[in-house]
């Protein structure tokens, strides 16, 4: 992801954030509790509701926007979304900033009771959503999704979105997060390289490992991911294999902290298979690299397959040689898979409105403008990524990577799945990143991987201070 978390996620929604996020359930929670209480600020901006202003925005109130400066950059905000808001409320002043360290930058402000109004909470150092919700920091977005859409007032905002978008940001029945980018995940490769070498993209695990042998013999690293800051790219691949083997309930059980979920046969088999990939086909030095360094090696023809989401093409635009042609294939299915054509795809890249900010109504209106066709089309044109606004890409000439992503998405049909735990339990995400590196770089076995993750899940389940979520 860029650094996006798969919640890109997010992805992003997601290396564990050092120090500040080592114990998110205690760190942010205790800080926020001592930083202003549960009441909303008395001076929150509010205007009169009308057909033209359905969310009751004070058109003169300032609005502060903080964007994660990762794979999608910040240009979509400064050049598309913020101008849309300014066109509607020309007297409003917008304060814009961008950072690659959301938690490091913003946690002190949430603790001190001065949060920005609208946040793109993504990247490796994202803030723990579960803790934010537990502290009452996130605005309930029910009113946003029930409001008339920008393009057709006869349709609610909710009616314009890809199915599952609202649910992906819902926590215990309330929508707190807008997941804006609809992302397809899989194994990315250069269409040109494969054509030049005469390689056929594999559909089965047996074909996959056979091809990796061929690639290795050609002097190219068959498979790579960045261990320093993006092991979640790889744990997504492991859990995708598990879901294809045992069905989507494998992931649902993990999300719900079900007893023994990490010790399920499908999870253990997937971990075993991927550990073999790490042992035979990876460069051990990649554990010390960040995502853009490994992605550059792929652009240079030194890496064949790379696990990522459909933000990859835009993120590497400046480094990708002409004719490279990004393409994606689903994670190959192992023998006995119950969901052989399944695909991990979901609404991701999370945004939220601060409930305790000075202008939450402006924040919701900003999100409504993002969800207009102009807002979504502008994002897609800049970032070569689909949004959660249904049909907004119509009329746009899609890039090779996005065309490929759309093709595999259609081929998957109803076999689409995803997980939610990475946004619900930051400590579980952190542990899984570390465990994934240990598995893939040969320091732990599949049994140890499963045991380690089950122990962490059980600890979270038993901790009454952590808010639990289910689906």
C-alpha positions as CSV (number, residue, x, y, z in Angstrom):
1,X,0.0,0.0,0.0
2,X,1.9,2.7,-0.4
3,X,2.2,2.6,3.4
4,X,-1.6,2.3,3.3
5,X,-3.2,-0.1,5.7
6,X,-5.8,-2.5,4.4
7,X,-8.2,-1.4,6.4
8,X,-6.3,0.2,2.5
9,X,-5.9,-0.3,3.5
10,X,-6.2,0.0,4.9
11,X,-5.3,-1.1,3.8
12,X,-4.3,0.4,5.1
13,X,-6.2,-0.4,5.2
14,X,-0.7,-2.1,7.7
15,X,5.9,-2.9,10.6
16,X,4.4,-2.2,13.9
17,X,4.6,1.4,15.0
18,X,7.3,1.7,17.5
19,X,7.0,3.2,20.9
20,X,4.0,5.4,20.5
21,X,1.7,2.6,19.3
22,X,3.3,-0.3,21.2
23,X,0.4,-0.4,23.5
24,X,-2.4,1.5,21.7
25,X,-5.2,0.4,23.9
26,X,-3.5,2.0,26.9
27,X,-1.5,4.8,25.3
28,X,-4.2,6.6,23.4
29,X,-7.0,5.7,25.8
30,X,-5.4,7.1,28.9
31,X,-4.2,10.2,27.0
32,X,-7.6,10.9,25.7
33,X,-9.4,10.3,28.9
34,X,-7.2,12.9,30.6
35,X,-7.5,15.3,27.7
36,X,-10.9,16.8,27.8
37,X,-13.6,14.3,28.9
38,X,-16.5,12.9,26.8
39,X,-18.5,16.0,26.1
40,X,-18.4,17.6,22.7
41,X,-16.9,21.1,22.5
42,X,-19.4,23.8,23.2
43,X,-18.2,26.0,20.3
44,X,-18.7,23.5,17.4
45,X,-19.7,25.2,14.2
46,X,-23.2,24.7,13.0
47,X,-25.4,26.4,10.4
48,X,-29.0,26.1,9.2
49,X,-30.1,23.0,7.4
50,X,-31.6,23.4,3.9
51,X,-32.0,21.6,0.6
52,X,-28.7,23.2,-0.4
53,X,-27.0,22.6,2.9
54,X,-28.5,19.3,4.2
55,X,-25.9,18.7,6.9
56,X,-26.2,22.2,8.4
57,X,-22.7,23.5,7.8
58,X,-21.6,26.9,8.9
59,X,-20.3,28.2,5.6
60,X,-17.9,30.6,7.2
61,X,-16.3,28.2,9.7
62,X,-12.8,27.0,9.1
63,X,-12.1,23.4,8.3
64,X,-8.9,21.5,9.1
65,X,-7.9,18.5,6.9
66,X,-5.1,16.1,7.6
67,X,-4.1,13.6,4.8
68,X,-1.8,10.6,5.0
69,X,0.9,11.3,2.5
70,X,1.4,7.8,1.2
71,X,0.7,6.0,-2.0
72,X,-2.1,8.3,-3.0
73,X,-0.2,11.4,-2.1
74,X,-2.1,14.6,-1.2
75,X,-2.8,16.1,-4.6
76,X,-6.3,14.6,-4.8
77,X,-7.2,16.6,-1.6
78,X,-5.6,19.9,-2.6
79,X,-6.6,19.8,-6.3
80,X,-9.9,18.0,-6.2
81,X,-11.7,17.6,-2.9
82,X,-10.8,20.8,-1.2
83,X,-11.7,22.9,-4.2
84,X,-15.1,21.2,-4.3
85,X,-15.7,22.2,-0.7
86,X,-14.5,25.8,-1.3
87,X,-16.8,26.1,-4.3
88,X,-19.7,25.3,-2.1
89,X,-18.5,27.4,0.9
90,X,-16.2,30.1,-0.6
91,X,-15.9,32.0,2.7
92,X,-14.6,28.9,4.5
93,X,-10.8,28.7,5.2
94,X,-9.3,25.2,4.8
95,X,-6.2,24.4,6.7
96,X,-4.5,21.5,5.0
97,X,-1.5,19.4,6.1
98,X,-0.1,16.0,5.2
99,X,2.1,13.5,7.1
100,X,3.3,9.9,6.8
101,X,3.1,9.5,10.6
102,X,-0.6,10.1,11.5
103,X,-0.4,8.8,15.1
104,X,2.8,10.5,15.9
105,X,1.5,13.8,14.6
106,X,-2.1,13.7,15.8
107,X,-2.2,11.6,19.1
108,X,-1.1,14.6,21.2
109,X,-3.8,16.7,19.6
110,X,-6.6,14.2,20.4
111,X,-5.2,13.9,23.9
112,X,-5.3,17.7,24.3
113,X,-8.8,18.1,22.9
114,X,-7.8,19.9,19.7
115,X,-8.2,17.4,17.0
116,X,-8.5,18.3,13.3
117,X,-11.9,18.0,11.7
118,X,-11.2,15.4,9.0
119,X,-8.5,12.8,9.0
120,X,-7.1,10.2,6.5
121,X,-6.1,7.7,9.1
122,X,-3.8,5.4,7.1
123,X,-0.2,4.2,6.9
124,X,1.9,2.2,9.2
125,X,1.5,4.7,12.0
126,X,-2.2,5.0,11.9
127,X,-4.3,5.5,15.1
128,X,-6.1,2.6,16.6
129,X,-9.8,2.8,15.5
130,X,-11.1,0.7,18.3
131,X,-9.5,3.0,20.9
132,X,-10.7,6.1,19.1
133,X,-14.2,4.8,19.1
134,X,-14.0,3.7,22.7
135,X,-12.9,7.3,23.6
136,X,-15.8,8.9,21.7
137,X,-13.4,10.6,19.3
138,X,-15.2,9.6,16.0
139,X,-18.3,11.2,14.6
140,X,-21.2,8.8,13.8
141,X,-21.6,9.1,10.0
142,X,-25.2,8.0,9.9
143,X,-26.4,11.5,9.0
144,X,-23.8,11.7,6.2
145,X,-24.9,8.5,4.5
146,X,-28.6,9.4,4.9
147,X,-28.1,12.9,3.3
148,X,-29.0,13.6,-0.3
149,X,-26.1,12.9,-2.7
150,X,-24.4,15.8,-4.4
151,X,-25.3,14.6,-7.9
152,X,-28.8,13.4,-7.4
153,X,-30.7,14.8,-4.4
154,X,-33.3,12.1,-4.9
155,X,-30.7,9.5,-3.9
156,X,-29.2,9.3,-0.5
157,X,-25.4,9.2,-0.3
158,X,-25.7,5.5,0.8
159,X,-27.4,4.7,-2.5
160,X,-24.5,5.9,-4.6
161,X,-21.9,3.6,-3.0
162,X,-20.5,0.2,-3.9
163,X,-22.2,-2.5,-1.8
164,X,-20.4,-3.2,1.5
165,X,-18.7,0.2,1.7
166,X,-20.7,1.4,4.7
167,X,-20.5,-1.9,6.4
168,X,-16.7,-1.9,6.1
169,X,-16.5,1.2,8.3
170,X,-19.2,0.1,10.8
171,X,-18.4,-0.8,14.4
172,X,-21.0,-2.5,16.5
173,X,-23.8,-1.1,14.4
174,X,-22.6,2.5,13.8
175,X,-20.7,3.8,10.8
176,X,-17.7,5.7,12.0
177,X,-15.3,5.3,9.1
178,X,-15.5,6.2,5.4
179,X,-13.5,3.7,3.4
180,X,-13.0,5.5,0.2
181,X,-10.9,3.4,-2.2
182,X,-12.2,0.1,-3.5
183,X,-9.1,-2.0,-3.6
184,X,-8.2,-5.3,-5.3
185,X,-5.4,-7.3,-3.8
186,X,-3.3,-10.0,-5.3
187,X,0.1,-10.8,-6.9
188,X,1.3,-8.0,-9.1
189,X,3.7,-8.5,-12.0
190,X,4.9,-6.9,-15.2
191,X,2.9,-8.0,-18.2
192,X,5.8,-7.2,-20.5
193,X,8.2,-9.3,-18.5
194,X,5.9,-12.3,-18.5
195,X,5.2,-11.9,-22.2
196,X,8.9,-11.5,-23.1
197,X,9.8,-14.6,-21.0
198,X,6.9,-16.7,-22.2
199,X,5.6,-17.2,-18.7
200,X,2.0,-18.1,-18.0
201,X,0.3,-16.6,-15.0
202,X,-0.5,-19.5,-12.6
203,X,-4.0,-20.4,-11.4
204,X,-3.1,-23.2,-9.0
205,X,-0.6,-23.5,-6.2
206,X,1.3,-26.3,-8.1
207,X,1.5,-24.1,-11.2
208,X,2.7,-21.2,-9.0
209,X,5.6,-23.1,-7.4
210,X,6.6,-24.6,-10.8
211,X,6.7,-21.1,-12.3
212,X,8.7,-19.8,-9.3
213,X,11.3,-22.5,-10.0
214,X,11.5,-21.3,-13.7
215,X,11.9,-17.6,-12.6
216,X,14.6,-18.5,-10.1
217,X,16.5,-20.3,-12.8
218,X,16.3,-17.2,-14.9
219,X,18.2,-15.2,-12.3
220,X,15.2,-13.2,-11.1
221,X,14.0,-13.1,-7.5
222,X,10.6,-15.0,-7.9
223,X,8.8,-13.4,-4.9
224,X,9.4,-10.4,-2.6
225,X,7.8,-8.1,-0.1
226,X,9.2,-5.4,2.2
227,X,9.8,-6.7,5.7
228,X,10.8,-3.4,7.2
229,X,7.5,-1.6,6.9
230,X,5.0,-3.7,5.0
231,X,4.7,-7.2,6.3
232,X,1.0,-6.8,6.2
233,X,1.2,-7.1,2.4
234,X,2.3,-10.6,3.0
235,X,0.0,-11.5,5.9
236,X,-2.8,-10.6,3.6
237,X,-1.5,-13.2,1.1
238,X,-1.4,-15.8,3.9
239,X,-4.9,-15.1,5.1
240,X,-6.2,-15.0,1.5
241,X,-4.8,-18.5,1.0
242,X,-6.5,-19.6,4.2
243,X,-9.9,-18.2,3.1
244,X,-9.6,-19.8,-0.3
245,X,-8.9,-23.2,1.4
246,X,-11.5,-23.0,4.2
247,X,-14.0,-20.4,3.0
248,X,-14.6,-16.8,4.2
249,X,-15.7,-18.0,7.7
250,X,-12.0,-18.6,8.4
251,X,-11.5,-14.8,8.4
252,X,-14.8,-14.1,10.1
253,X,-13.7,-16.3,13.0
254,X,-10.4,-14.5,13.2
255,X,-12.3,-11.1,13.3
256,X,-14.6,-12.3,16.0
257,X,-11.8,-13.7,18.2
258,X,-13.4,-17.1,18.0
259,X,-11.7,-19.8,20.1
260,X,-9.0,-21.6,18.1
261,X,-9.5,-19.4,15.0
262,X,-5.8,-19.1,14.3
263,X,-5.2,-22.8,14.7
264,X,-7.7,-23.8,12.0
265,X,-6.4,-26.3,9.5
266,X,-6.8,-23.8,6.7
267,X,-4.7,-21.2,8.5
268,X,-2.0,-23.7,9.3
269,X,-1.8,-25.1,5.8
270,X,-1.6,-21.6,4.3
271,X,1.2,-20.6,6.7
272,X,3.1,-23.8,5.9
273,X,2.8,-23.2,2.1
274,X,3.9,-19.6,2.4
275,X,6.8,-20.5,4.7
276,X,8.1,-22.7,1.9
277,X,7.8,-19.8,-0.5
278,X,9.9,-17.7,1.9
279,X,12.5,-20.4,2.2
280,X,12.9,-21.2,-1.5
281,X,12.1,-18.1,-3.5
282,X,12.8,-14.9,-1.5
283,X,15.8,-12.7,-1.0
284,X,16.5,-12.5,2.8
285,X,17.8,-9.0,2.5
286,X,14.3,-7.8,1.7
287,X,13.4,-8.0,5.3
288,X,15.4,-4.8,5.9
289,X,13.8,-2.9,3.0
290,X,10.8,-0.6,2.8
291,X,8.0,-1.1,0.3
292,X,9.2,1.4,-2.3
293,X,12.7,-0.1,-2.4
294,X,11.3,-3.6,-3.2
295,X,8.8,-2.1,-5.6
296,X,11.7,-0.3,-7.4
297,X,13.5,-3.7,-7.8
298,X,10.4,-5.0,-9.5
299,X,10.3,-2.1,-11.9
300,X,13.9,-2.8,-12.7
301,X,13.1,-6.4,-13.6
302,X,14.7,-8.0,-10.6
303,X,11.5,-9.2,-8.9
304,X,8.7,-11.2,-10.5
305,X,5.7,-11.3,-8.1
306,X,4.9,-8.7,-5.5
307,X,1.9,-8.9,-3.1
308,X,0.0,-5.6,-3.0
309,X,-3.2,-3.7,-3.7
310,X,-4.3,-1.7,-6.7
311,X,-2.7,1.5,-5.4
312,X,0.6,0.0,-6.5
313,X,0.6,1.3,-10.1
314,X,0.0,4.9,-9.0
315,X,2.5,4.7,-6.2
316,X,5.3,3.6,-8.6
317,X,4.3,5.9,-11.5
318,X,7.6,7.9,-11.4
319,X,9.7,4.7,-11.3
320,X,7.9,2.5,-13.7
321,X,9.5,2.2,-17.2
322,X,7.4,2.6,-20.3
323,X,5.7,-0.5,-21.4
324,X,6.1,-2.3,-18.0
325,X,2.3,-2.7,-17.8
326,X,1.3,-3.7,-14.3
327,X,-1.1,-6.6,-14.0
328,X,-2.5,-8.5,-11.1
329,X,-3.5,-12.1,-10.5
330,X,-5.4,-13.6,-7.6
331,X,-3.5,-15.6,-5.0
332,X,-3.2,-19.1,-6.6
333,X,-5.5,-21.7,-5.1
334,X,-4.1,-24.7,-3.3
335,X,-5.4,-28.2,-3.8
336,X,-8.7,-28.7,-2.1
337,X,-9.6,-25.0,-2.0
338,X,-13.3,-24.4,-1.4
339,X,-13.1,-20.9,-3.0
340,X,-10.7,-21.4,-5.8
341,X,-11.6,-18.2,-7.7
342,X,-12.0,-16.1,-4.6
343,X,-10.4,-12.7,-4.3
344,X,-9.6,-10.4,-1.5
345,X,-11.2,-7.0,-2.4
346,X,-12.7,-4.4,-0.2
347,X,-13.4,-0.7,0.4
348,X,-10.4,0.6,2.2
349,X,-8.3,3.8,2.8
350,X,-10.0,5.1,5.9
351,X,-11.2,8.6,6.7
352,X,-13.0,9.9,9.7
353,X,-14.6,13.0,11.1
354,X,-13.6,14.1,14.6
355,X,-16.5,14.1,16.9
356,X,-14.7,16.5,19.2
357,X,-13.4,18.8,16.5
358,X,-14.6,22.4,16.0
359,X,-16.4,21.6,12.7
360,X,-17.7,18.0,12.5
361,X,-20.6,19.1,10.2
362,X,-18.0,20.6,7.8
363,X,-16.1,17.4,8.0
364,X,-19.2,15.4,7.0
365,X,-19.9,17.8,4.1
366,X,-16.3,17.4,3.0
367,X,-16.8,13.7,2.9
368,X,-20.1,14.2,0.9
369,X,-18.1,16.2,-1.7
370,X,-15.6,13.4,-1.9
371,X,-18.4,11.0,-2.6
372,X,-19.7,13.1,-5.5
373,X,-19.0,11.9,-9.1
374,X,-16.6,14.8,-9.6
375,X,-14.8,14.0,-6.3
376,X,-14.5,10.3,-7.2
377,X,-13.6,10.7,-10.8
378,X,-10.9,13.2,-9.9
379,X,-9.4,10.8,-7.4
380,X,-9.4,7.9,-9.9
381,X,-7.8,10.0,-12.7
382,X,-5.0,11.1,-10.3
383,X,-4.4,7.8,-8.5
384,X,-5.4,5.1,-11.0
385,X,-7.6,3.6,-8.3
386,X,-11.3,2.9,-8.1
387,X,-13.3,4.6,-5.4
388,X,-16.3,3.3,-3.4
389,X,-18.6,5.5,-5.5
390,X,-20.4,3.2,-7.9
391,X,-19.8,3.8,-11.6
392,X,-17.7,7.0,-11.0
393,X,-15.0,5.6,-13.3
394,X,-17.3,5.5,-16.3
395,X,-15.8,7.5,-19.2
396,X,-12.3,7.3,-17.8
397,X,-9.6,5.5,-19.8
398,X,-8.3,3.0,-17.3
399,X,-4.6,2.3,-16.9
400,X,-3.2,-1.3,-17.5
401,X,-3.1,-2.1,-13.8
402,X,-6.6,-0.8,-13.1
403,X,-7.9,-2.6,-16.2
404,X,-6.3,-5.8,-14.9
405,X,-7.8,-5.3,-11.4
406,X,-11.3,-4.7,-12.9
407,X,-11.0,-7.9,-14.9
408,X,-10.1,-10.2,-12.0
409,X,-12.8,-8.5,-9.9
410,X,-15.4,-9.4,-12.4
411,X,-14.1,-12.9,-12.7
412,X,-14.3,-13.4,-9.0
413,X,-18.1,-12.8,-9.1
414,X,-19.5,-13.3,-5.6
415,X,-16.3,-14.8,-4.3
416,X,-15.1,-11.6,-2.7
417,X,-13.9,-11.6,0.9
418,X,-12.0,-9.5,3.4
419,X,-11.2,-9.2,7.1
420,X,-11.7,-6.4,9.7
421,X,-9.4,-7.3,12.7
422,X,-6.6,-5.0,11.5
423,X,-8.8,-2.0,12.1
424,X,-10.5,-3.4,15.2
425,X,-7.4,-4.6,17.2
426,X,-4.2,-2.7,16.5
427,X,-2.3,-5.0,18.8
428,X,-3.3,-8.1,16.8
429,X,-2.2,-6.3,13.6
430,X,1.1,-5.4,15.2
431,X,1.7,-9.0,16.4
432,X,0.8,-10.4,13.0
433,X,3.3,-8.2,11.2
434,X,6.1,-9.4,13.4
435,X,5.0,-13.1,13.2
436,X,4.7,-12.9,9.4
437,X,8.4,-11.8,9.1
438,X,9.4,-14.5,11.5
439,X,7.5,-17.1,9.4
440,X,8.6,-15.9,6.0
441,X,12.3,-15.3,6.8
442,X,12.6,-18.7,8.5
443,X,12.7,-17.9,12.2
444,X,9.5,-19.6,13.1
445,X,7.5,-22.6,11.8
446,X,3.8,-22.5,10.7
447,X,2.9,-24.2,14.1
448,X,4.7,-21.5,16.0
449,X,3.1,-18.8,13.8
450,X,-0.4,-20.1,14.6
451,X,0.3,-20.6,18.3
452,X,1.7,-17.1,18.6
453,X,-1.3,-15.5,16.9
454,X,-3.8,-17.5,18.9
455,X,-2.1,-16.5,22.1
456,X,-2.3,-12.8,21.2
457,X,-6.0,-13.1,20.1
458,X,-6.9,-14.9,23.3
459,X,-5.2,-12.1,25.3
460,X,-7.1,-9.4,23.5
461,X,-10.4,-11.4,24.0
462,X,-9.7,-11.6,27.8
463,X,-8.8,-8.0,28.2
464,X,-12.0,-6.2,29.3
465,X,-10.4,-2.8,28.7
466,X,-10.5,-3.4,24.9
467,X,-13.8,-2.8,23.1
468,X,-14.8,-5.9,21.1
469,X,-16.4,-5.9,17.7
470,X,-18.2,-8.7,15.7
471,X,-19.5,-9.3,12.3
